């Protein structure tokens, strides 16, 4: 029998083919990872803009209060507030503008910042301005936050231009991770894939978590509150458990910021956040928005939750002299189960507390409604 001693052509099972396959798979892994991390980064950017819009709600209240208290010549007081906003870290410029984008009062601009032009605002400012005035709610877009303000029933807006700094760190980390992953995947594909998947999942979870935390108070932001409220209300209904919700509102917060400065107002909110974080381990605290906070009391009826609420109010009054909070408390009822019903009842109770003179707790009375039926 004749033996063929010539070299055999490379087959799919040879080391060379395996190496090329490893390189291809590594490239695919890197591409998929980059896309996934880009989506995570987009989630962070969008949530950060939403958190920023919540943070400037108190600023808009302070600007409106400054206008109403200085009707003859409001410009100096408003300009002082805008100067303070513009001096904060991460803020490039702040201005009060009308519905046409014309600057009424402005704070100093950071180097290179151009918030409002002489003829028309830049496109990204115009988009945020139209969104805020059109909807009557805060609107954030491309680093610009617009808070609607009604002056003599004419639409105006507090427009804040923020510096885009937060997105640099994740991108820098991505530039280091991709080459390392390529090399590891070329040597040992299964191990590289496992390590990369775990790392990507952890980084994505961390990015989403950071985006859902209010940076000033360290509490969960509004989006996390709504998600957790819906989840806990569903658990309570399915498992027949007790759930209570309290909403806190800082009394006369706009006047407090006007009298002592916006930095003092931020310090008050941060201290309240620290007090709520130090509460019972089974309770879930959030910054509901602006100067409002929310706490979910798991497995706790309204009677027991009211004791904890009064303890929180006393702690705030003791650590922040001159600062009081009103509170509205409600308990999930079998007759009207659900997250939205519980939130609406807590909001009604808070409204009654404010209407009764502030600095008090009002518990929603479900029995009175049942009796009325």
DABEL-V584313 format. One line per field, one symbol per residue. phi: phi as a letter, one per 30 degrees, with the letter a starting at -180 (. if undefined). Layout:
phi: ???
This chain:
phi: .dcdcdddddcecdedddddddddddddeddddddddddddddddddddddddddcdddddddddddddbddbdeedddddddddddddiccabacbcddiddcbbcdcdeidbdbddcadeedddddddddddcibdbbahiccbcdbcchicdbadcbccddcddddddddddddddddedddddbeddddddddddddddddddddddccdddcicddeddddddddddddddddchcdbbbbccbddhdddddddcjdddddddddddedddddddddcccbcdlhccbbbccdhbdddddddddddddddddddbeicbbcbbcbcdcddbdkddddddddddddddddddjihacbcdcdddddddd
